[in-house]
Amino acid sequence: MELLEYALVGGILYGIFFSLIGIGLNLIFGVMRIINLAHGQFIVLGAYLAWIISRHFGFNPLWAIPLSVVCATIVGYPLYYAVVPRLQRSGDPEMLSFILFFGIGQMIEAVTGLAFGADQRSLPSAALGSGNIGVLGQQFPDNWWVAAGVSVAAIVALYLYFSRTRLGYATRAIMANRDEALATGISVNRVSAIAFVAGLALASIAGMFVPYLLGSVSPDLGNELTTTSFAIVIIGSLGNPLGTVIGGLVFGLGTMLMQTYYSSWSNLVPYVLLILIVLARPTGLLGKAVRNA
């Protein structure tokens, strides 16, 4: 029973973090219908940003959160206007984005490899707290709780953006029908650029916690993180950013349960869950709700 309690609470904490891992990818796809195969590499960049802040400047890694937003803005806007409008004018933007962002991801991986080497990097374990917080008689490290808390704050901020702001309403209109949104006078490029920057910022913020929850970061981790993000997104519902929360929780609970009881199978089972869910509900767990909205 103690093992089950540990797996369930730990799985929820991990699942909330995994939701943040995938939500930026789903936001970009939902608004622009492009596939960002460099998503994992942007997460890795966020992890290295936190490492630089901590290792070279002696600041708490949490300072990487506002800096991630600044860096995503500086990088995201030029990248969007250089790439995305051209993709959307093509005959098959999804496939072309698949190829283009795969290339961008490989470039980022090569640059980070040259800059930081192939060695794995970690962050000071005590930077986010050196104690444990107990739930149901089980103890969990402070950094798990901080990661979950920041993830919840980011997800709530995104929800409030969608439901309480004019830009959020415009973003939802574009997600529902891009051509109709353009016909009603919405500045589709401006709103899409903001969503693109937000997606990169969310990825970078998630990266700050990767060395804590996944153990370390290295330049070649990006492809694995992209694959994980796709699994989370598809479990929830492709094109529904807030559905990623459900996907993340399912993925986190599945991973933690298997790590607890059958650790040798833990890397396989979440993807088995993905296959089963897709076979049962091809649109994801929240796919029907999206179509009825």
N, C-alpha and C positions, 0 to 999 in steps of 0.2 A: 504493500500500500504506500509506503514511504517513497519507493521508486516511482510509482505512478504519480504521486503528488508532485515530486520533483520534475518529472517529465512534462506534466501539464502546465505548471507555472512557468518553467523554463521555456517550454514551447510557445507559450503566449508572449513572453518577453522577446524571444527570438523572432516570432511571427510578426510582431509589431515592427521590429527592425527590418525584417525582410520586406514588409509593406513599403517602407521608405526606399529600400533598394530598387523596387520595381516601379514605383508610382511615376517617376519622371519619364521613364520609357513609355508608359501607357499614356501619359499626358501628351507627349509629342505625337504619338501615333493617333490618338483620338482627335487632335486638332488638325494635324497636317496630313495624316495618312501616309507618313513616311516611317521607315523602319530604321531606327538609330542603332546600327550594329556596333557603334563605338561607345555605347552606353557604359559598358563595364570599364572601359579605359578612362572615361570621365570620372567614374567612381574611384578608380585607382589614383587619378590626379588629386582628388580630394583627400585621399589618405596621405599622399606625399606632401600636400600642403600642410596638413596637421603635423606631420613629422618634421618638416622644415621649421615651423613655428616653435615646436617644442625643443628640437635638437639644437638649432642654431641660434634661436633668439630667447630661449628659456621661458616662453609664455605657455600658459595653459592651452592644450590642444583645442579647447572649446572656442578659442578665438578664430579657429578655422571656419566657424559657421558664418559670421558676417563677411569674412574674407572670401568665402566660397561664392557668396552672392555677388560680391564686387567682381571677382574673377570671371564668373559665369556671364556677367553683363558685358565685360570687356571682350571676352572671347565669343560669346553667343550671338550678339547682334551682327558683327561682321560676317561670322560663319553663316548665319541665317540668310542674310541678304546676298551673300556670294553663291549660295548653294540651293536653298529651298525653292525660291520662285522659279528657277530654271527647271528644277525637278518637276514641279507641279505643272509646268507648261508642256512637259513631255507626254508621250502616249501611255507610258507605264511608270508612273512616279514611284510606286511601291518597290518594284523590282530594281529600278535604277538607284533608289535610295539604299536598298540592300547592298548593292555593289559599292556605291560611293562611300557609305559610312563604314563598310568593312575596311576599305582602304584607309580612311581616316583613322580608324581604330588601330590598324597595324602601324601607321606612322606614329601615333601617340605612344604605342608600346615600344617602338624602336627608340624614340627620343628619351623616354623614361629609362629605358635600359642603358643608354649612353650616359644619362645624367646621374643615375643612382646605382648602376651596376645591377647584377642579377641577384645579389644577396637579399634575403628577406629582412624587412624592417619592422620594428615594433615601437610602440609608444609606452612611456612610463606607466606602469599599472596603477600607481597611486595618484595619477594626475586627475582622475575623476572620482577619487575616494578610495581609501584603502580598506574599508570595512565591508560588511555584508548586511543585507536586509533580509529578515526572515519572514516567510509566508507559509502557513500550514506546517510549521515546524521545520521547513527547509530553508537553507541559507543560500542567497544568491549575491554575487559581487555587485558592489555599487555601480561599476561601469555598465553592467547590464541594465540597471534601472535608469541610469542617465541616458543611455542610448534609446531605451523605450520611451522615456519622457520627451526627449527631443523629437523622436519620430512622431509621437502623438501630436506634439505642438505643430510640427510641419504639416501633418495631415489635416488637422483642424483648421490651420491657416488656409490650406488649399480649399477646404470645404467652404469656409467663410468667403473666400474669393469668388467661388462659383455661385454662392447663394445670396451674397449681400452687396456685390459691387456691380457697376455697369459693365466694366471690363469682363467680369465673370459671366454676366448674362450674354454678352457678345461672344465670349468663348464657347459657351454652351450652344449658342445658335450656329456657330461655325461647325461644331462637332455634329450637330443634327443635320445640317445641309449647307455646305459651303456656298453653293451657287445662290441659294435663297438669301443667305446672310449678306452676300455681296450685293444682291438686288435691293435689299432694304437700306443700303447706305453704310453698312458696317465696314470699317477699314480693316479688311481681312488680313492684309500683310502686317499691319501694326500689331493687331491682336495676336496673330500667329507668332510674330517675333517675340512678344512678351512671353507667350506660352513656351516657346523654344528655350528662352533664357531660363525660365522657371524650371523646366525639365532638367537642364544642365545643372542648375543650382541645387536642386533636390538630390541629384546623383552625387554631386560633390560633397554635400552635407552628409549623406549616407556613408561616403568614403571615409570620413573622419573617424567613424566607429568600427570600420573593418578590422584594423589591427587589434581591437579589443575583443570583438565577438568572433572573429575568424582566426585570431592568433597572430597574424602578421600580414604584411603586404609586400608584393613583388611585382615587377613590370608585367610578368606573364599571367597575372591573376585576372586580367580584364576579360578575356574570352569566357572564363568560367563564370564570372559575375554576370556577363551578358546572357549566357545560357540560363542561369538561375533566374534572372529577371524575366526572361521570356516565359519560363515555366510558371512563375508567380502570376504574371499578367494573364496568361491564357487560362489558368485555373479560375481566376476571378471573372474576367471578361475583357477581351481585347477591345480597346476603344472606350472603356469606362474607367477613368483613373481611380475613382473612389472604390470601385470593385476590386482594386488591387489589394485593399485591406483584407478582404476575405481570402484572396489567393495567398497573401503573406501568412496569415494565421494558419491556413491549412498546410502550407509548406513548412512553417516553423514547427507546428505540432507533430507533423509526420516525421520530420528530421529528428526532433528531440526524442520522440518515443522510440525510434529505431536506434539512436545513439545510446539510449538507456538500456534497451533490452537486447538488441542485436546490432552491436556497433559495426560489425564488419559489413552489414548491409545498408548502413545509414546513407551512403551516397547514392544508392540505387532507388530506394523506396519512394522518395518524393517524386521521382520521375515516373515511377509506376503509378502513383496517385494521379499524376498529370494525364497519363494515357487513359486511365480508367474514367476520369472525369470528362475528358474530351470525347471518349466513346459514348458516354451516357448523355452528355450535354455539350455538343460541339461548340456552342457559343459561350461556354463557361458558366459558372454557377449563377452569375447575375445577368446572363445574356438576354433572357426573356424580359427582365425589367427594363433593360435598355431599349428594346424594340417597342415596348408599350408606352414609353415615356412620351 
